[in-house]
């Protein structure tokens, strides 16, 4: 007879979390964009811009995947010793 132990993690309930649920103010949007721009990952930047566009109700939000131009811009900026930043208008 083999004893089967119950996995304690099976009792944990989770809820879905999305960044868009947290973007409820201009300050939250700015902090989110500043953080992803600081990271510099083109995929993350593209996804964040898509999130913000969706929250702001843009009819055609950008794709959540980077295109070659964004990746090229970020690499060029880094090569020049510059970085992409977000600033409230």
Phi and psi in degrees as a GROMACS rama.xvg file:
@    title "Ramachandran Plot"
@    xaxis  label "Phi"
@    yaxis  label "Psi"
@TYPE xy
-106.152  134.533  UNK-2
-85.1206  129.763  UNK-3
-106.818  122.886  UNK-4
-92.9575  136.89  UNK-5
-75.3478  133.824  UNK-6
-76.3989  119.265  UNK-7
-64.4881  -22.2398  UNK-8
-72.5766  -18.779  UNK-9
-69.5118  -16.216  UNK-10
-89.4939  -3.22846  UNK-11
-84.4962  128.15  UNK-12
-98.0559  140.549  UNK-13
-123.058  160.581  UNK-14
-123.847  152.923  UNK-15
-71.6276  136.522  UNK-16
-122.726  132.862  UNK-17
-134.166  149.067  UNK-18
-61.4717  -34.4651  UNK-19
-62.3229  -27.9167  UNK-20
-66.4123  -21.6093  UNK-21
-96.0355  -9.75986  UNK-22
-90.1704  65.9204  UNK-23
-103.533  7.86091  UNK-24
-153.375  162.451  UNK-25
-60.0056  -38.4998  UNK-26
-64.1657  -40.3053  UNK-27
-66.2858  -41.3866  UNK-28
-63.2737  -46.4723  UNK-29
-62.7048  -43.8759  UNK-30
-62.4976  -40.8162  UNK-31
-62.2268  -49.0518  UNK-32
-66.8492  -39.8352  UNK-33
-59.0503  -42.4943  UNK-34
-65.4708  -44.6729  UNK-35
-72.9001  -33.6358  UNK-36
-66.158  -38.2147  UNK-37
-62.9909  -37.6553  UNK-38
-63.9589  -41.0224  UNK-39
83.2402  2.36251  UNK-40
-77.6376  116.975  UNK-41
-56.4162  -37.8095  UNK-42
-65.3612  -41.351  UNK-43
-67.698  -41.4161  UNK-44
-62.9974  -44.8519  UNK-45
-62.3777  -42.6643  UNK-46
-64.6436  -41.0701  UNK-47
-65.9663  -42.8903  UNK-48
-62.1569  -38.0137  UNK-49
-64.7091  -42.2632  UNK-50
-58.5191  -49.1555  UNK-51
-65.2056  -42.4037  UNK-52
-61.413  -39.3308  UNK-53
-65.0196  -46.5255  UNK-54
-62.1723  -38.612  UNK-55
-80.4777  -3.24788  UNK-56
80.2284  24.275  UNK-57
-62.5298  136.627  UNK-58
-62.2899  -40.104  UNK-59
-126.684  80.0853  UNK-60
-63.8301  152.122  UNK-61
-65.5474  158.12  UNK-62
-62.8451  148.538  UNK-63
-81.2291  9.98863  UNK-64
-116.989  141.87  UNK-65
-71.5934  149.208  UNK-66
-102.044  170.482  UNK-67
-59.0959  -37.4723  UNK-68
-61.0152  -43.2569  UNK-69
-63.238  -45.6634  UNK-70
-60.8482  -41.6661  UNK-71
-64.6798  -42.8573  UNK-72
-61.1678  -45.8165  UNK-73
-65.1914  -43.5479  UNK-74
-63.2836  -41.1165  UNK-75
-64.5028  -44.7519  UNK-76
-58.773  -45.402  UNK-77
-62.6162  -40.9206  UNK-78
-63.3005  -29.4828  UNK-79
-87.4578  0.325967  UNK-80
78.5893  22.0109  UNK-81
-113.372  166.576  UNK-82
-138.325  156.197  UNK-83
-86.3682  131.448  UNK-84
-132.89  160.553  UNK-85
-108.95  140.802  UNK-86
-145.01  135.843  UNK-87
-64.0584  138.948  UNK-88
